[in-house]
Amino acid sequence: MKILVATDKPFAPVAVEGIRKVISEAGYELVLLEKYTSQQQFVDAVADVHAIIVRSDLVTPEVLNAAKNLKIVVRAGAGYDNIDLKAATEKGVVVMNTPGQNSNAVAELAFGMMIMAARGMYDGKTGTELKGKRIGIHAYGNVGRCVATIAKGFGMTIYAYDRYVSAEAMKAEGVIPTGNVEELYKNSDYLSLHIPATSETKKSINYELCKLLPKGATLVNTARGEVIDEEGLLKLLNERTDLKYVTDIAPEMVEEYKKLGSRFFATPKKMGAQTEEANINAGIAAAHQIVKFFKNGDTTFQVNK
Ligand code: 3PG
């Protein structure tokens, strides 16, 4: 059984060794394709593999068609918008993610960027503190919950909106549920996005919604670039010079955004989940899920059931 780890943005070496161990102990072979420079390299690498582990790598119909022996793809991470689910399902390929495994890393980066924004991007001038401020968590899933846990330590008031999570569940965790998304934005000095990129959410973070943010608010995006209406947000940021936008996914219009100066920050690469711990957690979980799938038919984390 051949297991391909295809990561344009490689896992930390310690995580790769952990994955190798799980796979070799199961009697399988690990094939590694890291930092590939063209999608064709990925397509060429799948010819005889039975399983693939990816991160944000694009699992397109071309990849799936070229992988004649493929049975399972595991996205080592949360969001699987990089995988063509329809094509995979049509080919009978099981797709899984590893929910929760990299959440803490993403949540910590959100706070790293919030502090940076609060301290004027470390420009040496007087800044502000997170303590006593309101944080709005847009989508209360694994990452949203980690954000809430950390926010408690900072002494923030925590609001959240998630149409799939009950108000009771939020209240039980010390979080104030807002009945609708507008109320969340109105009550957020820091608005942290944790929604997936779906046909419903794409470009949903737009001018009208962000306009509801209170004076001096910061929008934090460690979710997906696609959920932002880039033109609308840029228009608002130009009109409302009190607002800031920090993100670990550079906008496509990054040059325009950079003109906002210190009210905008984007990491050079998507790096929320880029910690050794997250790489180990998600990578090794992916390897275990593949072994359990082949040995016991376990489909616990399948997302295309
Ligand atoms: C995820 O969906 O798990 C995160 O966005 C991490 O993505 P990455 O593995 O490409 O860093």
py3Dmol code that shows the C-alpha trace and the ligand (Angstrom):
import py3Dmol

protein = """\
ATOM      1  CA  MET A   1       0.000   0.000   0.000  1.00  0.00           C
ATOM      2  CA  LYS A   2       1.486   3.362  -1.048  1.00  0.00           C
ATOM      3  CA  ILE A   3       0.618   6.519   0.881  1.00  0.00           C
ATOM      4  CA  LEU A   4       1.548   9.850  -0.705  1.00  0.00           C
ATOM      5  CA  VAL A   5       2.093  12.922   1.428  1.00  0.00           C
ATOM      6  CA  ALA A   6       1.724  15.825  -1.023  1.00  0.00           C
ATOM      7  CA  THR A   7       2.414  19.125   0.671  1.00  0.00           C
ATOM      8  CA  ASP A   8       3.296  22.250  -1.217  1.00  0.00           C
ATOM      9  CA  LYS A   9       3.746  23.811   2.227  1.00  0.00           C
ATOM     10  CA  PRO A  10       5.619  20.970   3.988  1.00  0.00           C
ATOM     11  CA  PHE A  11       4.953  19.649   7.460  1.00  0.00           C
ATOM     12  CA  ALA A  12       7.725  20.205  10.006  1.00  0.00           C
ATOM     13  CA  PRO A  13      10.325  17.372   9.707  1.00  0.00           C
ATOM     14  CA  VAL A  14       9.345  16.023  13.134  1.00  0.00           C
ATOM     15  CA  ALA A  15       5.749  15.594  11.885  1.00  0.00           C
ATOM     16  CA  VAL A  16       6.912  13.831   8.707  1.00  0.00           C
ATOM     17  CA  GLU A  17       8.896  11.390  10.853  1.00  0.00           C
ATOM     18  CA  GLY A  18       5.778  10.735  12.968  1.00  0.00           C
ATOM     19  CA  ILE A  19       3.701  10.079   9.843  1.00  0.00           C
ATOM     20  CA  ARG A  20       6.434   7.801   8.456  1.00  0.00           C
ATOM     21  CA  LYS A  21       6.446   5.786  11.684  1.00  0.00           C
ATOM     22  CA  VAL A  22       2.667   5.228  11.680  1.00  0.00           C
ATOM     23  CA  ILE A  23       2.695   4.247   8.021  1.00  0.00           C
ATOM     24  CA  SER A  24       5.700   1.924   8.189  1.00  0.00           C
ATOM     25  CA  GLU A  25       4.419   0.218  11.361  1.00  0.00           C
ATOM     26  CA  ALA A  26       1.253  -0.583   9.419  1.00  0.00           C
ATOM     27  CA  GLY A  27       3.431  -2.175   6.733  1.00  0.00           C
ATOM     28  CA  TYR A  28       2.781   0.567   4.183  1.00  0.00           C
ATOM     29  CA  GLU A  29       5.137   2.711   2.119  1.00  0.00           C
ATOM     30  CA  LEU A  30       5.402   6.496   2.410  1.00  0.00           C
ATOM     31  CA  VAL A  31       6.030   8.618  -0.670  1.00  0.00           C
ATOM     32  CA  LEU A  32       6.863  12.265  -0.065  1.00  0.00           C
ATOM     33  CA  LEU A  33       6.198  15.140  -2.467  1.00  0.00           C
ATOM     34  CA  GLU A  34       7.038  18.467  -0.850  1.00  0.00           C
ATOM     35  CA  LYS A  35       7.349  22.019  -2.173  1.00  0.00           C
ATOM     36  CA  TYR A  36       6.325  20.964  -5.661  1.00  0.00           C
ATOM     37  CA  THR A  37       6.490  23.738  -8.203  1.00  0.00           C
ATOM     38  CA  SER A  38       3.697  22.719 -10.589  1.00  0.00           C
ATOM     39  CA  GLN A  39       0.337  20.990 -10.241  1.00  0.00           C
ATOM     40  CA  GLN A  40       1.552  18.532 -12.903  1.00  0.00           C
ATOM     41  CA  GLN A  41       4.147  17.217 -10.426  1.00  0.00           C
ATOM     42  CA  PHE A  42       1.306  16.380  -8.060  1.00  0.00           C
ATOM     43  CA  VAL A  43      -0.667  14.716 -10.884  1.00  0.00           C
ATOM     44  CA  ASP A  44       2.418  12.673 -11.871  1.00  0.00           C
ATOM     45  CA  ALA A  45       3.046  11.575  -8.284  1.00  0.00           C
ATOM     46  CA  VAL A  46      -0.345   9.917  -7.749  1.00  0.00           C
ATOM     47  CA  ALA A  47      -0.232   7.255 -10.508  1.00  0.00           C
ATOM     48  CA  ASP A  48       0.119   4.222  -8.222  1.00  0.00           C
ATOM     49  CA  VAL A  49      -0.792   5.508  -4.752  1.00  0.00           C
ATOM     50  CA  HIS A  50      -3.655   4.160  -2.644  1.00  0.00           C
ATOM     51  CA  ALA A  51      -3.976   7.088  -0.262  1.00  0.00           C
ATOM     52  CA  ILE A  52      -3.028  10.770  -0.210  1.00  0.00           C
ATOM     53  CA  ILE A  53      -2.438  13.151   2.684  1.00  0.00           C
ATOM     54  CA  VAL A  54      -2.641  16.840   1.775  1.00  0.00           C
ATOM     55  CA  ARG A  55      -2.857  20.246   3.419  1.00  0.00           C
ATOM     56  CA  SER A  56      -4.250  23.085   1.274  1.00  0.00           C
ATOM     57  CA  ASP A  57      -3.031  21.268  -1.846  1.00  0.00           C
ATOM     58  CA  LEU A  58      -5.514  21.200  -4.716  1.00  0.00           C
ATOM     59  CA  VAL A  59      -7.054  17.780  -5.212  1.00  0.00           C
ATOM     60  CA  THR A  60      -8.573  18.412  -8.628  1.00  0.00           C
ATOM     61  CA  PRO A  61     -10.377  16.039 -11.026  1.00  0.00           C
ATOM     62  CA  GLU A  62      -7.016  15.729 -12.869  1.00  0.00           C
ATOM     63  CA  VAL A  63      -5.337  14.466  -9.708  1.00  0.00           C
ATOM     64  CA  LEU A  64      -8.215  12.066  -9.003  1.00  0.00           C
ATOM     65  CA  ASN A  65      -8.315  10.752 -12.583  1.00  0.00           C
ATOM     66  CA  ALA A  66      -4.577  10.131 -12.600  1.00  0.00           C
ATOM     67  CA  ALA A  67      -4.763   8.145  -9.340  1.00  0.00           C
ATOM     68  CA  LYS A  68      -6.083   4.822 -10.576  1.00  0.00           C
ATOM     69  CA  ASN A  69      -5.578   2.963  -7.256  1.00  0.00           C
ATOM     70  CA  LEU A  70      -6.741   5.775  -5.006  1.00  0.00           C
ATOM     71  CA  LYS A  71      -9.142   4.885  -2.197  1.00  0.00           C
ATOM     72  CA  ILE A  72      -8.817   7.748   0.279  1.00  0.00           C
ATOM     73  CA  VAL A  73      -7.670  11.380   0.559  1.00  0.00           C
ATOM     74  CA  VAL A  74      -7.138  12.888   3.993  1.00  0.00           C
ATOM     75  CA  ARG A  75      -6.896  16.634   4.384  1.00  0.00           C
ATOM     76  CA  ALA A  76      -4.590  17.079   7.378  1.00  0.00           C
ATOM     77  CA  GLY A  77      -6.530  20.027   8.720  1.00  0.00           C
ATOM     78  CA  ALA A  78     -10.035  21.402   8.950  1.00  0.00           C
ATOM     79  CA  GLY A  79     -11.167  23.041   5.706  1.00  0.00           C
ATOM     80  CA  TYR A  80     -11.540  20.734   2.709  1.00  0.00           C
ATOM     81  CA  ASP A  81     -12.534  23.354   0.138  1.00  0.00           C
ATOM     82  CA  ASN A  82      -9.314  22.453  -1.720  1.00  0.00           C
ATOM     83  CA  ILE A  83     -10.674  19.003  -2.558  1.00  0.00           C
ATOM     84  CA  ASP A  84     -13.114  18.428  -5.400  1.00  0.00           C
ATOM     85  CA  LEU A  85     -15.607  16.468  -3.315  1.00  0.00           C
ATOM     86  CA  LYS A  86     -17.987  15.824  -6.180  1.00  0.00           C
ATOM     87  CA  ALA A  87     -15.262  14.319  -8.358  1.00  0.00           C
ATOM     88  CA  ALA A  88     -13.942  12.255  -5.440  1.00  0.00           C
ATOM     89  CA  THR A  89     -17.399  10.930  -4.606  1.00  0.00           C
ATOM     90  CA  GLU A  90     -18.037  10.034  -8.241  1.00  0.00           C
ATOM     91  CA  LYS A  91     -14.829   8.035  -8.261  1.00  0.00           C
ATOM     92  CA  GLY A  92     -15.709   6.327  -4.984  1.00  0.00           C
ATOM     93  CA  VAL A  93     -12.798   7.976  -3.181  1.00  0.00           C
ATOM     94  CA  VAL A  94     -13.311   8.578   0.534  1.00  0.00           C
ATOM     95  CA  VAL A  95     -12.384  12.094   1.708  1.00  0.00           C
ATOM     96  CA  MET A  96     -11.657  12.881   5.339  1.00  0.00           C
ATOM     97  CA  ASN A  97     -10.382  15.826   7.335  1.00  0.00           C
ATOM     98  CA  THR A  98      -8.799  15.855  10.786  1.00  0.00           C
ATOM     99  CA  PRO A  99     -11.077  18.236  12.697  1.00  0.00           C
ATOM    100  CA  GLY A 100      -9.672  20.018  15.719  1.00  0.00           C
ATOM    101  CA  GLN A 101      -6.086  18.889  15.265  1.00  0.00           C
ATOM    102  CA  ASN A 102      -4.656  22.255  14.251  1.00  0.00           C
ATOM    103  CA  SER A 103      -7.228  24.536  15.899  1.00  0.00           C
ATOM    104  CA  ASN A 104      -5.109  25.833  18.741  1.00  0.00           C
ATOM    105  CA  ALA A 105      -2.364  26.971  16.358  1.00  0.00           C
ATOM    106  CA  VAL A 106      -4.864  28.971  14.308  1.00  0.00           C
ATOM    107  CA  ALA A 107      -6.426  30.495  17.423  1.00  0.00           C
ATOM    108  CA  GLU A 108      -3.016  31.508  18.801  1.00  0.00           C
ATOM    109  CA  LEU A 109      -2.116  33.241  15.549  1.00  0.00           C
ATOM    110  CA  ALA A 110      -5.417  35.141  15.651  1.00  0.00           C
ATOM    111  CA  PHE A 111      -4.364  36.504  19.048  1.00  0.00           C
ATOM    112  CA  GLY A 112      -0.844  37.206  17.823  1.00  0.00           C
ATOM    113  CA  MET A 113      -2.309  39.395  15.113  1.00  0.00           C
ATOM    114  CA  MET A 114      -4.827  41.017  17.473  1.00  0.00           C
ATOM    115  CA  ILE A 115      -2.060  42.084  19.816  1.00  0.00           C
ATOM    116  CA  MET A 116      -0.025  43.338  16.910  1.00  0.00           C
ATOM    117  CA  ALA A 117      -2.974  45.460  15.743  1.00  0.00           C
ATOM    118  CA  ALA A 118      -3.653  46.673  19.296  1.00  0.00           C
ATOM    119  CA  ARG A 119      -0.022  47.787  19.569  1.00  0.00           C
ATOM    120  CA  GLY A 120      -0.041  49.688  16.285  1.00  0.00           C
ATOM    121  CA  MET A 121       1.874  46.930  14.464  1.00  0.00           C
ATOM    122  CA  TYR A 122       4.672  47.449  17.010  1.00  0.00           C
ATOM    123  CA  ASP A 123       5.417  50.969  15.858  1.00  0.00           C
ATOM    124  CA  GLY A 124       6.631  52.023  19.292  1.00  0.00           C
ATOM    125  CA  LYS A 125       3.701  54.344  19.953  1.00  0.00           C
ATOM    126  CA  THR A 126       1.064  53.965  22.671  1.00  0.00           C
ATOM    127  CA  GLY A 127      -1.328  51.153  21.877  1.00  0.00           C
ATOM    128  CA  THR A 128      -4.270  49.487  23.595  1.00  0.00           C
ATOM    129  CA  GLU A 129      -4.944  46.225  25.437  1.00  0.00           C
ATOM    130  CA  LEU A 130      -7.217  43.299  24.684  1.00  0.00           C
ATOM    131  CA  LYS A 131      -8.395  43.165  28.294  1.00  0.00           C
ATOM    132  CA  GLY A 132     -11.946  44.453  28.683  1.00  0.00           C
ATOM    133  CA  LYS A 133     -12.584  44.519  24.931  1.00  0.00           C
ATOM    134  CA  ARG A 134     -15.313  42.609  23.131  1.00  0.00           C
ATOM    135  CA  ILE A 135     -14.400  39.792  20.795  1.00  0.00           C
ATOM    136  CA  GLY A 136     -16.877  38.404  18.286  1.00  0.00           C
ATOM    137  CA  ILE A 137     -16.310  34.883  17.078  1.00  0.00           C
ATOM    138  CA  HIS A 138     -17.906  34.273  13.711  1.00  0.00           C
ATOM    139  CA  ALA A 139     -18.541  30.497  13.669  1.00  0.00           C
ATOM    140  CA  TYR A 140     -18.152  28.578  16.869  1.00  0.00           C
ATOM    141  CA  GLY A 141     -16.444  25.397  15.712  1.00  0.00           C
ATOM    142  CA  ASN A 142     -13.147  23.932  16.861  1.00  0.00           C
ATOM    143  CA  VAL A 143     -11.099  27.062  16.171  1.00  0.00           C
ATOM    144  CA  GLY A 144     -13.812  29.384  17.459  1.00  0.00           C
ATOM    145  CA  ARG A 145     -13.879  27.446  20.734  1.00  0.00           C
ATOM    146  CA  CYS A 146     -10.102  27.695  21.104  1.00  0.00           C
ATOM    147  CA  VAL A 147     -10.362  31.447  20.477  1.00  0.00           C
ATOM    148  CA  ALA A 148     -12.992  31.708  23.225  1.00  0.00           C
ATOM    149  CA  THR A 149     -10.799  29.787  25.670  1.00  0.00           C
ATOM    150  CA  ILE A 150      -7.836  32.089  25.044  1.00  0.00           C
ATOM    151  CA  ALA A 151     -10.038  35.213  25.090  1.00  0.00           C
ATOM    152  CA  LYS A 152     -11.137  34.333  28.631  1.00  0.00           C
ATOM    153  CA  GLY A 153      -7.514  34.491  29.733  1.00  0.00           C
ATOM    154  CA  PHE A 154      -7.217  37.948  28.212  1.00  0.00           C
ATOM    155  CA  GLY A 155     -10.285  39.127  30.127  1.00  0.00           C
ATOM    156  CA  MET A 156     -12.327  39.843  27.016  1.00  0.00           C
ATOM    157  CA  THR A 157     -16.119  39.746  26.715  1.00  0.00           C
ATOM    158  CA  ILE A 158     -16.909  37.001  24.256  1.00  0.00           C
ATOM    159  CA  TYR A 159     -19.701  36.996  21.714  1.00  0.00           C
ATOM    160  CA  ALA A 160     -20.289  34.328  19.074  1.00  0.00           C
ATOM    161  CA  TYR A 161     -22.582  33.584  16.209  1.00  0.00           C
ATOM    162  CA  ASP A 162     -23.022  30.155  14.678  1.00  0.00           C
ATOM    163  CA  ARG A 163     -26.291  29.022  13.256  1.00  0.00           C
ATOM    164  CA  TYR A 164     -25.373  25.378  13.881  1.00  0.00           C
ATOM    165  CA  VAL A 165     -24.479  25.736  17.572  1.00  0.00           C
ATOM    166  CA  SER A 166     -27.155  26.201  20.224  1.00  0.00           C
ATOM    167  CA  ALA A 167     -27.287  29.287  22.433  1.00  0.00           C
ATOM    168  CA  GLU A 168     -27.224  26.964  25.470  1.00  0.00           C
ATOM    169  CA  ALA A 169     -23.965  25.357  24.370  1.00  0.00           C
ATOM    170  CA  MET A 170     -22.341  28.780  23.992  1.00  0.00           C
ATOM    171  CA  LYS A 171     -23.673  30.084  27.304  1.00  0.00           C
ATOM    172  CA  ALA A 172     -22.396  26.978  29.062  1.00  0.00           C
ATOM    173  CA  GLU A 173     -18.912  27.998  27.890  1.00  0.00           C
ATOM    174  CA  GLY A 174     -19.199  31.604  29.044  1.00  0.00           C
ATOM    175  CA  VAL A 175     -19.911  32.935  25.562  1.00  0.00           C
ATOM    176  CA  ILE A 176     -22.734  35.340  24.715  1.00  0.00           C
ATOM    177  CA  PRO A 177     -24.671  34.082  21.692  1.00  0.00           C
ATOM    178  CA  THR A 178     -25.951  36.724  19.289  1.00  0.00           C
ATOM    179  CA  GLY A 179     -29.199  35.850  17.605  1.00  0.00           C
ATOM    180  CA  ASN A 180     -27.974  37.005  14.234  1.00  0.00           C
ATOM    181  CA  VAL A 181     -24.760  37.858  12.462  1.00  0.00           C
ATOM    182  CA  GLU A 182     -25.436  41.611  12.433  1.00  0.00           C
ATOM    183  CA  GLU A 183     -25.587  41.737  16.247  1.00  0.00           C
ATOM    184  CA  LEU A 184     -22.230  39.982  16.367  1.00  0.00           C
ATOM    185  CA  TYR A 185     -20.545  42.588  14.186  1.00  0.00           C
ATOM    186  CA  LYS A 186     -22.132  45.476  16.122  1.00  0.00           C
ATOM    187  CA  ASN A 187     -20.681  44.090  19.350  1.00  0.00           C
ATOM    188  CA  SER A 188     -17.129  43.253  18.261  1.00  0.00           C
ATOM    189  CA  ASP A 189     -14.067  45.370  18.941  1.00  0.00           C
ATOM    190  CA  TYR A 190     -12.264  42.341  17.482  1.00  0.00           C
ATOM    191  CA  LEU A 191     -14.110  40.180  14.995  1.00  0.00           C
ATOM    192  CA  SER A 192     -12.434  36.840  14.411  1.00  0.00           C
ATOM    193  CA  LEU A 193     -13.552  34.842  11.374  1.00  0.00           C
ATOM    194  CA  HIS A 194     -13.772  31.060  11.551  1.00  0.00           C
ATOM    195  CA  ILE A 195     -16.251  30.221   8.818  1.00  0.00           C
ATOM    196  CA  PRO A 196     -15.419  27.698   6.101  1.00  0.00           C
ATOM    197  CA  ALA A 197     -15.326  28.675   2.424  1.00  0.00           C
ATOM    198  CA  THR A 198     -18.532  27.357   0.887  1.00  0.00           C
ATOM    199  CA  SER A 199     -20.791  28.578  -1.913  1.00  0.00           C
ATOM    200  CA  GLU A 200     -22.880  30.186   0.835  1.00  0.00           C
ATOM    201  CA  THR A 201     -20.049  31.983   2.642  1.00  0.00           C
ATOM    202  CA  LYS A 202     -17.954  33.161  -0.307  1.00  0.00           C
ATOM    203  CA  LYS A 203     -17.729  36.983  -0.359  1.00  0.00           C
ATOM    204  CA  SER A 204     -20.199  37.069   2.554  1.00  0.00           C
ATOM    205  CA  ILE A 205     -17.932  39.279   4.673  1.00  0.00           C
ATOM    206  CA  ASN A 206     -18.802  42.401   2.787  1.00  0.00           C
ATOM    207  CA  TYR A 207     -19.129  46.175   3.006  1.00  0.00           C
ATOM    208  CA  GLU A 208     -22.579  46.172   4.631  1.00  0.00           C
ATOM    209  CA  LEU A 209     -21.689  43.651   7.312  1.00  0.00           C
ATOM    210  CA  CYS A 210     -18.306  45.119   8.251  1.00  0.00           C
ATOM    211  CA  LYS A 211     -19.821  48.608   8.313  1.00  0.00           C
ATOM    212  CA  LEU A 212     -21.602  47.476  11.496  1.00  0.00           C
ATOM    213  CA  LEU A 213     -18.297  47.101  13.359  1.00  0.00           C
ATOM    214  CA  PRO A 214     -17.890  49.643  16.164  1.00  0.00           C
ATOM    215  CA  LYS A 215     -15.366  52.462  16.068  1.00  0.00           C
ATOM    216  CA  GLY A 216     -11.759  51.289  16.158  1.00  0.00           C
ATOM    217  CA  ALA A 217     -12.572  47.625  15.475  1.00  0.00           C
ATOM    218  CA  THR A 218     -10.191  45.070  13.997  1.00  0.00           C
ATOM    219  CA  LEU A 219     -11.277  42.322  11.610  1.00  0.00           C
ATOM    220  CA  VAL A 220      -9.146  39.191  11.977  1.00  0.00           C
ATOM    221  CA  ASN A 221      -9.186  36.598   9.219  1.00  0.00           C
ATOM    222  CA  THR A 222      -7.501  33.261   9.784  1.00  0.00           C
ATOM    223  CA  ALA A 223     -10.307  31.450   7.942  1.00  0.00           C
ATOM    224  CA  ARG A 224     -10.258  31.754   4.151  1.00  0.00           C
ATOM    225  CA  GLY A 225      -9.568  34.577   1.707  1.00  0.00           C
ATOM    226  CA  GLU A 226     -12.597  33.625  -0.383  1.00  0.00           C
ATOM    227  CA  VAL A 227     -15.085  34.582   2.339  1.00  0.00           C
ATOM    228  CA  ILE A 228     -14.088  38.240   2.030  1.00  0.00           C
ATOM    229  CA  ASP A 229     -15.618  40.565  -0.523  1.00  0.00           C
ATOM    230  CA  GLU A 230     -12.249  42.202  -1.129  1.00  0.00           C
ATOM    231  CA  GLU A 231     -13.527  45.202  -3.046  1.00  0.00           C
ATOM    232  CA  GLY A 232     -16.268  45.914  -0.507  1.00  0.00           C
ATOM    233  CA  LEU A 233     -13.958  45.589   2.475  1.00  0.00           C
ATOM    234  CA  LEU A 234     -11.322  47.801   0.856  1.00  0.00           C
ATOM    235  CA  LYS A 235     -13.939  50.466   0.121  1.00  0.00           C
ATOM    236  CA  LEU A 236     -15.015  50.384   3.759  1.00  0.00           C
ATOM    237  CA  LEU A 237     -11.440  50.500   5.088  1.00  0.00           C
ATOM    238  CA  ASN A 238     -10.813  53.554   2.938  1.00  0.00           C
ATOM    239  CA  GLU A 239     -13.962  55.240   4.255  1.00  0.00           C
ATOM    240  CA  ARG A 240     -13.576  54.179   7.880  1.00  0.00           C
ATOM    241  CA  THR A 241     -10.014  55.028   8.831  1.00  0.00           C
ATOM    242  CA  ASP A 242     -10.665  53.755  12.364  1.00  0.00           C
ATOM    243  CA  LEU A 243     -10.871  50.111  11.204  1.00  0.00           C
ATOM    244  CA  LYS A 244      -8.062  47.569  10.818  1.00  0.00           C
ATOM    245  CA  TYR A 245      -7.765  44.289   8.944  1.00  0.00           C
ATOM    246  CA  VAL A 246      -5.263  41.569   9.863  1.00  0.00           C
ATOM    247  CA  THR A 247      -5.124  38.236   8.114  1.00  0.00           C
ATOM    248  CA  ASP A 248      -2.978  35.211   7.419  1.00  0.00           C
ATOM    249  CA  ILE A 249      -4.333  34.975   3.891  1.00  0.00           C
ATOM    250  CA  ALA A 250      -3.155  37.849   1.726  1.00  0.00           C
ATOM    251  CA  PRO A 251      -5.975  39.341  -0.360  1.00  0.00           C
ATOM    252  CA  GLU A 252      -5.706  39.027  -4.131  1.00  0.00           C
ATOM    253  CA  MET A 253      -5.752  42.843  -4.163  1.00  0.00           C
ATOM    254  CA  VAL A 254      -2.878  42.901  -1.682  1.00  0.00           C
ATOM    255  CA  GLU A 255      -1.124  45.881  -3.288  1.00  0.00           C
ATOM    256  CA  GLU A 256      -4.272  47.978  -2.855  1.00  0.00           C
ATOM    257  CA  TYR A 257      -4.638  46.826   0.742  1.00  0.00           C
ATOM    258  CA  LYS A 258      -1.018  47.685   1.501  1.00  0.00           C
ATOM    259  CA  LYS A 259      -1.871  51.324   0.781  1.00  0.00           C
ATOM    260  CA  LEU A 260      -3.827  51.257   4.060  1.00  0.00           C
ATOM    261  CA  GLY A 261      -0.450  51.286   5.822  1.00  0.00           C
ATOM    262  CA  SER A 262      -0.416  50.112   9.409  1.00  0.00           C
ATOM    263  CA  ARG A 263      -4.163  49.386   9.419  1.00  0.00           C
ATOM    264  CA  PHE A 264      -3.518  46.262   7.353  1.00  0.00           C
ATOM    265  CA  PHE A 265      -1.311  43.241   7.886  1.00  0.00           C
ATOM    266  CA  ALA A 266      -1.048  39.938   6.030  1.00  0.00           C
ATOM    267  CA  THR A 267       1.428  37.139   6.696  1.00  0.00           C
ATOM    268  CA  PRO A 268       3.555  36.192   3.675  1.00  0.00           C
ATOM    269  CA  LYS A 269       1.991  32.703   3.592  1.00  0.00           C
ATOM    270  CA  LYS A 270      -1.115  31.157   5.112  1.00  0.00           C
ATOM    271  CA  MET A 271       0.357  30.173   8.425  1.00  0.00           C
ATOM    272  CA  GLY A 272      -2.340  29.739  11.055  1.00  0.00           C
ATOM    273  CA  ALA A 273      -1.723  26.017  11.271  1.00  0.00           C
ATOM    274  CA  GLN A 274       2.005  26.341  10.696  1.00  0.00           C
ATOM    275  CA  THR A 275       3.342  25.091  14.025  1.00  0.00           C
ATOM    276  CA  GLU A 276       5.229  21.911  14.806  1.00  0.00           C
ATOM    277  CA  GLU A 277       2.460  20.888  17.187  1.00  0.00           C
ATOM    278  CA  ALA A 278      -0.315  21.398  14.634  1.00  0.00           C
ATOM    279  CA  ASN A 279       1.711  19.608  11.949  1.00  0.00           C
ATOM    280  CA  ILE A 280       2.308  16.670  14.279  1.00  0.00           C
ATOM    281  CA  ASN A 281      -1.313  16.531  15.460  1.00  0.00           C
ATOM    282  CA  ALA A 282      -2.932  16.840  12.031  1.00  0.00           C
ATOM    283  CA  GLY A 283      -0.322  14.848  10.078  1.00  0.00           C
ATOM    284  CA  ILE A 284      -0.212  11.898  12.447  1.00  0.00           C
ATOM    285  CA  ALA A 285      -4.008  11.896  12.848  1.00  0.00           C
ATOM    286  CA  ALA A 286      -4.271  11.718   9.045  1.00  0.00           C
ATOM    287  CA  ALA A 287      -1.868   8.750   8.942  1.00  0.00           C
ATOM    288  CA  HIS A 288      -3.800   6.922  11.692  1.00  0.00           C
ATOM    289  CA  GLN A 289      -7.100   7.574   9.917  1.00  0.00           C
ATOM    290  CA  ILE A 290      -5.717   6.017   6.725  1.00  0.00           C
ATOM    291  CA  VAL A 291      -4.430   2.958   8.560  1.00  0.00           C
ATOM    292  CA  LYS A 292      -7.763   2.502  10.365  1.00  0.00           C
ATOM    293  CA  PHE A 293      -9.619   2.907   7.082  1.00  0.00           C
ATOM    294  CA  PHE A 294      -7.600   0.213   5.328  1.00  0.00           C
ATOM    295  CA  LYS A 295      -7.381  -2.172   8.293  1.00  0.00           C
ATOM    296  CA  ASN A 296     -10.899  -1.791   9.784  1.00  0.00           C
ATOM    297  CA  GLY A 297     -12.955   0.094   7.210  1.00  0.00           C
ATOM    298  CA  ASP A 298     -13.226   3.013   9.662  1.00  0.00           C
ATOM    299  CA  THR A 299     -14.808   6.060   8.003  1.00  0.00           C
ATOM    300  CA  THR A 300     -15.313   8.187  11.125  1.00  0.00           C
ATOM    301  CA  PHE A 301     -14.070  11.469   9.676  1.00  0.00           C
ATOM    302  CA  GLN A 302     -15.398  11.015   6.153  1.00  0.00           C
ATOM    303  CA  VAL A 303     -16.817  14.267   4.772  1.00  0.00           C
ATOM    304  CA  ASN A 304     -18.320  12.904   1.547  1.00  0.00           C
ATOM    305  CA  LYS A 305     -20.615  10.237   3.024  1.00  0.00           C
TER     306      LYS A 305
END
"""
ligand_1 = """\
11
3PG
C -7.158 24.272 7.839
O -8.175 24.371 7.147
O -6.908 23.252 8.512
C -6.222 25.434 7.976
O -6.621 26.490 7.188
C -4.781 25.059 7.737
O -4.390 24.960 6.397
P -2.897 24.527 6.016
O -2.734 23.087 6.343
O -2.773 24.803 4.554
O -1.937 25.360 6.811
"""
view = py3Dmol.view(width=600, height=400)
view.addModel(protein, "pdb")
view.setStyle({"model": 0}, {"cartoon": {"style": "trace"}})
view.addModel(ligand_1, "xyz")
view.setStyle({"model": 1}, {"stick": {}})
view.zoomTo()
view.show()
